[in-house]
Amino acid sequence: MRIADCEFQAAAEEKEIRNPHSAIRNGLNVLQSGNRSADPGEFLRYRVEIAPSVLAADFGRLADQIRAVERGGASIIHLDVMDGHFVPNITIGPPVVASLRKATSLRLDCHLMISEPDRYIEGFRRAGADMISVHQEACVHLDRTLAYIRSCGASAGAVINPATPAETLREVLECVDFILVMSVNPGFGGQEFIPRTLEKVRRLARWREEHGYAYRLEIDGGVEASNIAEVVRAGIDMVVAGSSVFHAADPAAAVELLLQRAGAATMLQI
């Protein structure tokens, strides 16, 4: 399949601030400077985004659960796509994405945990994916794959597993829209958070700051109310949460709690 075969345009422009942690610091500097003509509002309105993962949802009442997390303030729905080859589990394909597209206006974030992802990117975009991420470990030509995703009109993300160094992404940092750091080994939900993955997040956040890169940082695996503050302080902008949201008695309240703690942690980082 050629890149030129994709004719999609992005569904909407990204409206969020591209480097939020720098933006917040800049906003604080405006306030402290005493410059009354400067407006810090565009800097200080940023908030960390929560992306509930439907891997942990009850598929028998999926539409209801999606509406619940929307009420709680979720702005992204995360979809874990597994093929039973790259990871030891099989989950969903484009038909499920297409059904979810009819059920929500939130951005759909398709995380392709599959071998040969280039074969399926166009299908997921046609189904309604707004964000598509692929594993560095699964891509022979990562730069080409990221360009392909963008040509299809979706935001392009690169994913690294817990054992994969952040340095493997150095050559694509200028052309990637977001980086997903796995904080568990991919394949199953409900795993415990791996703390050492935060050092990779800090490194990627530092490179972004030093070189003025525009990518956002996402994390997936074991994040809950008890550790989201540490995750956000490391530099994360988007938090995938599965069990901590959909296994809660009230998913809407669970999202609200994550947003509250994430927001508090961001302000403390300033």
C-alpha positions in Angstrom: 0.0 0.0 0.0 1.5 3.4 -1.0 1.4 6.4 1.2 -0.2 8.3 -1.6 -3.2 6.0 -1.5 -4.4 7.6 1.8 -6.5 10.7 1.0 -7.8 11.5 4.4 -7.4 15.0 6.0 -7.2 15.4 9.7 -10.7 15.6 11.2 -9.9 18.7 13.2 -6.9 20.8 14.2 -5.3 20.0 17.5 -6.2 22.7 19.9 -4.2 21.8 22.9 -0.9 23.4 23.8 1.9 21.4 22.3 4.5 21.7 25.1 2.3 22.2 28.2 4.8 22.0 30.9 6.9 24.8 29.4 3.7 26.7 28.7 2.7 26.6 32.4 6.1 27.8 33.5 5.9 30.6 30.9 2.5 31.6 32.3 3.8 31.7 35.8 6.7 33.9 34.7 4.2 36.3 33.1 2.3 36.6 36.4 5.5 37.1 38.4 6.9 39.7 36.0 4.2 42.2 36.9 3.6 42.9 33.2 -0.1 43.7 33.2 -0.3 43.9 29.4 0.6 40.2 29.0 -2.1 37.6 29.2 -1.0 34.4 30.9 -4.3 32.7 30.3 -3.3 30.7 27.2 -0.5 29.2 29.3 -2.5 28.4 32.4 -5.6 26.9 30.9 -3.7 23.6 30.0 -4.6 20.4 31.8 -3.4 16.9 31.6 -5.7 14.6 29.6 -7.2 11.3 30.7 -7.6 8.6 28.1 -9.7 5.7 29.5 -8.8 2.4 27.9 -11.7 0.3 26.8 -9.6 -2.8 27.2 -10.9 -2.7 30.8 -14.5 -1.8 30.0 -17.6 -3.9 30.0 -18.2 -4.5 26.3 -21.8 -5.5 27.0 -22.6 -1.9 27.9 -19.7 -0.1 26.3 -21.7 2.9 25.0 -23.0 3.6 28.6 -19.4 3.4 30.0 -18.1 5.8 27.3 -20.8 8.3 28.2 -19.8 8.0 31.8 -16.2 8.8 31.3 -17.2 11.7 29.0 -19.2 13.1 32.0 -16.2 12.7 34.2 -14.1 14.9 31.8 -12.2 12.3 29.7 -11.1 13.9 26.3 -9.6 10.8 24.6 -10.7 7.1 24.3 -7.8 4.7 24.2 -8.1 1.6 22.1 -5.6 -1.3 22.6 -5.3 -3.3 19.4 -3.6 -6.6 19.8 -2.9 -9.4 17.2 -1.8 -12.4 19.3 1.6 -12.2 17.6 3.4 -9.1 18.7 1.7 -9.5 22.0 0.1 -12.6 23.6 -3.5 -11.5 23.3 -6.1 -10.7 20.7 -8.5 -7.7 21.1 -10.3 -5.5 18.6 -10.1 -4.4 14.9 -11.5 -1.6 12.8 -15.2 -2.7 13.1 -15.1 -2.0 16.8 -13.4 1.4 16.2 -16.1 2.2 13.7 -18.8 1.4 16.2 -17.2 3.6 18.8 -16.9 6.4 16.4 -20.7 6.5 16.2 -21.0 6.5 19.9 -18.6 9.3 20.9 -17.2 12.6 19.6 -14.1 12.2 21.7 -10.7 11.6 20.0 -10.1 7.9 19.4 -6.5 6.9 20.2 -5.6 3.5 18.5 -2.5 1.9 20.0 -1.4 -0.8 17.5 0.3 -3.6 19.4 0.6 -5.6 16.2 3.2 -6.9 13.7 3.4 -5.2 10.3 1.3 -2.2 11.4 1.6 -0.5 8.0 -0.9 -3.0 6.6 -3.6 -1.9 8.9 -3.1 1.9 9.5 -5.4 3.0 6.7 -8.2 0.7 7.9 -8.1 2.1 11.4 -8.1 5.6 10.1 -11.0 4.9 7.8 -12.8 3.4 10.9 -12.4 6.8 12.7 -9.1 6.7 14.6 -7.8 10.3 15.3 -4.5 9.2 16.8 -2.6 6.1 15.8 0.5 4.8 17.5 2.9 2.1 16.5 5.7 0.3 18.4 9.3 1.1 17.6 9.9 -2.6 18.2 7.5 -3.6 15.4 8.5 -1.1 12.7 11.3 -1.8 10.3 11.1 1.7 8.9 9.6 3.8 11.7 10.1 7.2 10.0 8.2 6.0 7.0 5.4 4.5 9.1 5.0 7.7 11.1 4.8 9.7 7.8 2.2 7.2 6.5 0.0 7.8 9.6 0.2 11.5 9.1 -0.6 11.2 5.4 -3.8 9.4 6.4 -4.8 12.4 8.5 -4.2 11.0 12.0 -1.8 12.1 14.7 1.3 9.8 14.6 2.6 8.3 17.8 5.7 6.1 18.5 5.5 3.6 21.4 8.4 2.0 23.4 8.2 -0.9 25.8 9.6 -0.9 29.3 12.9 -2.6 28.1 13.3 -0.3 25.1 15.6 2.7 25.6 14.3 6.2 24.8 17.4 6.7 22.6 15.8 4.4 19.9 13.5 7.3 19.1 16.1 10.1 18.8 15.9 10.2 15.0 12.1 10.7 14.8 11.6 13.2 17.6 11.1 16.0 15.0 8.4 14.2 13.1 6.4 12.4 15.8 3.2 14.0 17.3 3.3 12.0 20.5 5.3 9.3 22.3 3.6 6.6 24.3 5.8 5.2 27.1 4.6 1.7 28.2 4.8 1.5 32.0 3.8 -2.2 31.9 4.7 -4.9 29.4 2.1 -4.9 26.6 -0.6 -7.5 26.2 -2.8 -7.5 29.3 -4.6 -5.0 31.4 -4.5 -4.8 35.2 -0.7 -5.0 35.6 1.3 -3.1 38.2 3.1 0.1 37.3 6.9 -0.2 36.5 8.5 2.8 38.3 11.8 2.8 36.4 9.9 3.7 33.2 9.5 7.3 34.6 13.2 7.9 34.0 12.5 7.5 30.2 9.7 10.0 30.6 12.0 12.5 32.3 14.6 12.0 29.6 12.1 12.5 26.8 10.6 15.6 28.5 14.1 17.0 28.9 14.9 16.5 25.2 11.7 18.2 24.3 12.5 21.2 26.4 16.2 21.4 25.3 15.4 21.2 21.6 12.0 22.7 21.3 10.3 19.5 20.0 6.5 19.6 19.7 5.6 16.0 20.7 3.4 15.2 23.6 4.1 12.4 26.1 1.6 9.7 26.9 1.9 6.8 29.4 0.0 3.5 29.5 -0.1 0.9 32.3 -0.8 0.8 36.0 -1.5 4.5 36.5 -4.1 5.2 39.1 -5.0 7.9 41.7 -2.1 6.9 44.0 0.7 7.4 41.5 -0.6 9.9 38.8 1.0 12.9 40.5 4.5 11.4 40.2 3.7 10.5 36.5 2.6 14.0 35.7 5.5 15.6 37.4 7.8 13.5 35.2 6.4 15.3 32.2 3.4 13.3 31.0 0.6 15.1 29.2 -1.8 12.2 28.5 -2.6 9.4 30.9 -4.1 6.1 29.8 -6.2 4.5 32.5 -8.0 1.3 32.2 -8.8 -0.7 35.4 -8.6 2.4 37.6 -11.5 3.9 35.7 -13.7 1.1 34.3 -13.3 -1.2 37.3 -14.4 1.6 39.6 -17.9 1.7 41.0 -18.4 5.1 39.3 -16.1 5.6 36.2 -17.1 9.2 35.9 -16.0 9.9 39.4 -12.8 8.0 38.8 -11.9 10.2 35.9 -12.7 13.3 37.9 -10.4 12.1 40.7 -7.5 11.5 38.2 -8.0 14.9 36.6 -8.0 16.6 40.0 -4.8 14.9 41.2 -3.1 15.4 37.8 -4.0 19.1 37.9 -2.7 19.5 41.4 0.5 17.8 40.6 1.1 20.0 37.5 0.7 23.2 39.6 3.1 21.8 42.2 5.7 21.1 39.5 5.7 24.8 38.7 
